[in-house]
Amino acid sequence: MKYVIIAILVFFHVSTMHAECIEGDCANGQGILTLPGGQKYVGEFKDDKKNGQGVYTWPNGQKYIGEYKDDEMNGQGILTLSSGQKYAGEFKDDKLNGKGTCLYPDGRKYIGEFRDYKRNGQGTLTLPNGQKYVGEFKDNKKNGQGAYSWPNGQKYIGEFKDDMNNGQGILILANGEKYIGEFKDDEMNGQGTYTWPSGQKYVGEFKDGEMVDREKDN
């Protein structure tokens, strides 16, 4: 999403040099501004710049509806891409910054914080298959503390790094089995405790998801 939006904004700023006001007051007031590439802005102007509420459309169907300040998207707005991806939330300096909701064409939904186009901060990402992550993000990836759940009841609560379980965490399986301990690259790695519904327990070392010593301790 980042690179698509960057391309849109670069094209927009380059093209405004040859813009034409076809209706209204495009200096101070309401007006309609058209660009050679087929883009159009309908909305408020102040000091020869887009300021206030406005609608900016592209020939390919992309559209921004929302607030502007000094020719840039600033404040609350809705940006819809030609791919069907849609963002509704806060903008700052022509970028997705602040809290918002992003709907993806594949059915994913993210509600949370953005910084410089990317998911950064606290948020909730829901997948079309029912899986859900609630926690911290950094540069569009799961990083920090969070909880990931599956429709069958399986759940992981703990640390994430680069979209994978890394660090201390708790994994609860749908069948009631439970692991508490260290993870690395989505696998049980390091020291941990594995408990069965029967009450049997293994305390020791794990490597690549396997118990190093398979003997269970009661």
N, C-alpha and C positions, 0 to 999 in steps of 0.2 A: 504494500500500500504506500509506503514512504516514497518510493521512486516515482510512482504514478503521480502523486500529488506534487512532488518537486517539479516534474516536467510541466504540469499544468500551470504552476505558479510562475515558472521562468518564462513560459510562452506568454502568459498574461502580461507581465511587466514589460517585456520587449515590445509587445504589440500595442500598448497604450500610447506609444509615441505617434501612431497614425490613426488614433481614434477619432470618431466624428460624432458630434452631438446632433441627433436627428429630431429631437423633440424636447421641449421644456428648457429648464435652466440647469446646465451641467457645470455651472460655476458655484452657485449658491441657491439651492432649491431642489425641486424634483426634475428629473430628466431621464432621457434614454440615450445611452452611449453605445455605438456599434464599432466593431474592430474589423480590420481587413480579413482576418481568419474566420469570420462568421460568429464570433463571440458577441454577446450583448449584455449590457448592464442596465437595469431599470431600478432607479431608486434615488436616494438622497445624496446631495453634494454639498460640500462646504469648502471654500477656498480652493476651488478647482480640483478637489479630490473627493473620492467616495467616502462619505462620512454619514453614518446613520444606518437605517435599514435599506436593504437592497437585495436584488436577485441577479445573479450572474449565471449565464447559460453558455454552453459550448455546443458546436454543431453535432457532436457525437452523442448528445443527450445528457452530458454531465451538467450538474446544476449545484449552485450554492445559494442558499436562502438564509439571510441573517444580517448580523451587524458588521459594520466597517468602521475603521478609524484610520485616517490618513492613507487611504488607498489600500489598506490591508484588512484581511479578515481578523476582527478583534471583537470578542464578546461571544454571545450565544449564536449558534448557527447550525444549519443542516447541509452536509455535503454528500451528494449522491454521485457515484462514479458510473461510467458507462457499463462496467462489469456487473452492476447491481449492488455493489458494496455501498453501505450507507453509514455515515457518522452523524450523530446528533449530540451536540455538547458545546464545550468551550473552545474558543480559538484565541491565540495570541500571536501577533506578528506573522500572520499568514500560516500558522502552524497549529496542529492539534495539540493544545496545551490545556490541562485542567481535567475536569471530570466530564465523561461522556459515555455514550453507548454506540457500539459499532456492530453492525449486522453484516455478516459475510455471505457471499453467494452459496457457499457450501453448507450453510445452515448454522454455522457457529455464531455465538453471540457473546460479546464482551461488554461488561458494565464496570467502569472504574476510571482510574487515573491514566492520563496520557502526558508525555513530555516529548516535544520535538517529533511529532508524528507517531511515536511508538508507545506501546503499553509499558508504563513505568509507574510503580507505586502499588497501591492496593487495588485489587479488582477481582471480578468473577468471570471466568470463561466457561461457557456451557457448550458442549458438543451435541450434534444432532442425534448421536447414539445414546444420549442420556448421561454421559460422563461429565463431571463438573470439577473445576478447580477453583478454590477460593483462597486467595493469599497474595503474596508479593510477586511483582514482576520487575524485570530490568531488561530494557532493550528488546521487548516483545517476547521474552522468555520467562519461564517460571524460575525465579531466583529469590531465596530467602525462606521465610516460614510460610507454610501453606497446608491445605488439606485437599486431597484428590479422592473423589468418590466414584464408584461404578454403580450402575443400576441394580446389580445383583447383591448389593450390600457391602462389597469389598471397599476398604478405605485405607488410605495412607495419610498419616499426619506427621509432619516433620519438616526437615530441611530439604530445599531444592537448590540445584545449581545447573544452569544452562539446560533447563527443561527436564532434568532427571533427578531422581531421588539421590541426594548426596548429603551425608552427614548423619545426624541422629534422627531416628524416626520410629514410628509405630505402624506396622502393617497388620491389618485385620482382614482375614480372608472370609469369604462367604460361608465356609463350612465351620467357622468358629475358631480356627487356628489363628494364633497371634504371635507376631515377632516384634520384639522391642530391642533396638540396638543400632548398629552402624550400617550405613548403606554407601555404596559407591557405584556410580553409573547404573542406577536402577536395580542393582543386585544387592543381596545381603552380603556385606563384606566387613569383616572385623569382629569385634566382640558383640554378643547379643544373647537374648533369651527367647527360645521358641517354646510356646505352650500349646498343648493339644486340649480339646474339649474334655477329654477324660481326666485331665489334671496332670498328665505326664509332662515333663519339662526337660528341655535341653538348655544348658547354660555353657557357653563356650565360644569357640571361634567359627566363623563362616567365611567361605571363599566362593565367589561367583555364584551365590545363591544356594550353596551346599554346606552342610555341616561337616566340619573337618573331622570331628569325632562323632560318629553317628549314634553312639550309645546314648540312650535317653536316661535322664536322671529322674527318679520319682521325687 
